[in-house]
Amino acid sequence: MAKKNKVSRISLTGGIIGLLITNPRKALEDEIDKGNEEGWNAIYIVPHRTTNFFISVLQFIVLCLTLSLYTWGGGYLVLFEREA
C-alpha cells in the first residue's frame, strides 16, 4: 500500500513578546495532535531556520523597529505520513 506524506511548518514568534508568550513544545504538541485527528502520523521533526540573507536582514530590521519587542522567528518542520 502506498504512503502519502505532508510537511507542516510551525512558525514561532521572536523578540521579547516571543520570549514571554511562545511555548515551542505546546506548538509542536498542538500541530501533532491536529495531524493525528486527521489520520496523519508525525514521523520526523526538524528545526526550521531562515537561510535566506534578505529575510534575515528583514527580520533584524523589524526587530530594531519594534524595539526588540517582535519579529517572526524560525520554527519547526514536521513530516507527517499516512496510508494513501
C-alpha positions in Angstrom: 0.0 0.0 0.0 1.3 3.5 -0.9 2.1 6.1 1.7 1.2 9.8 1.4 3.3 12.5 3.0 2.7 16.0 4.2 5.0 18.7 5.6 3.7 21.2 8.1 5.6 24.4 9.2 5.2 25.7 12.7 6.2 29.4 13.0 7.3 30.8 16.2 7.4 34.5 17.3 10.7 36.1 18.2 11.7 39.1 20.2 10.6 39.9 23.8 7.0 39.1 23.0 8.0 35.7 21.7 10.2 35.0 24.7 7.3 35.7 27.0 4.4 34.0 25.2 5.7 31.4 22.8 5.9 27.8 24.0 7.6 25.7 21.4 6.6 22.4 23.0 2.9 23.3 23.1 3.0 24.5 19.5 4.5 21.1 18.4 2.1 19.1 20.5 -0.9 21.1 19.1 0.2 20.5 15.5 0.9 16.8 16.0 -2.5 16.4 17.8 -4.2 18.2 14.9 -2.4 15.9 12.4 -3.3 12.8 14.4 -7.0 13.8 14.4 -6.8 14.0 10.6 -5.2 10.5 10.4 -1.6 11.6 9.9 1.4 10.2 11.9 4.3 12.5 12.7 7.5 10.7 11.6 10.2 13.5 11.6 10.6 16.9 13.2 13.4 19.3 12.3 14.1 22.9 13.4 13.5 25.4 10.7 15.9 28.3 10.4 16.0 31.1 7.9 18.8 30.6 5.4 17.8 33.5 3.1 20.1 36.5 3.7 17.4 39.0 2.7 14.8 37.5 5.1 17.4 37.6 7.9 18.1 41.2 7.3 14.4 42.0 7.2 13.9 40.1 10.5 16.6 42.2 12.1 15.1 45.5 10.8 11.7 44.6 12.1 13.3 43.7 15.5 15.0 47.1 15.6 11.9 49.0 14.5 9.8 47.3 17.3 12.5 48.0 19.9 13.2 44.2 20.2 9.6 43.5 21.0 8.7 41.4 17.9 10.0 39.6 14.9 9.0 36.4 13.3 11.3 33.6 14.1 12.2 30.1 13.0 10.1 27.2 14.0 9.8 23.6 13.1 9.0 21.5 10.1 7.0 18.3 10.8 6.8 15.5 8.3 3.6 13.5 8.5 2.7 10.2 6.8 -0.4 8.1 6.3 -1.7 5.3 4.2 -3.0 6.6 0.8 
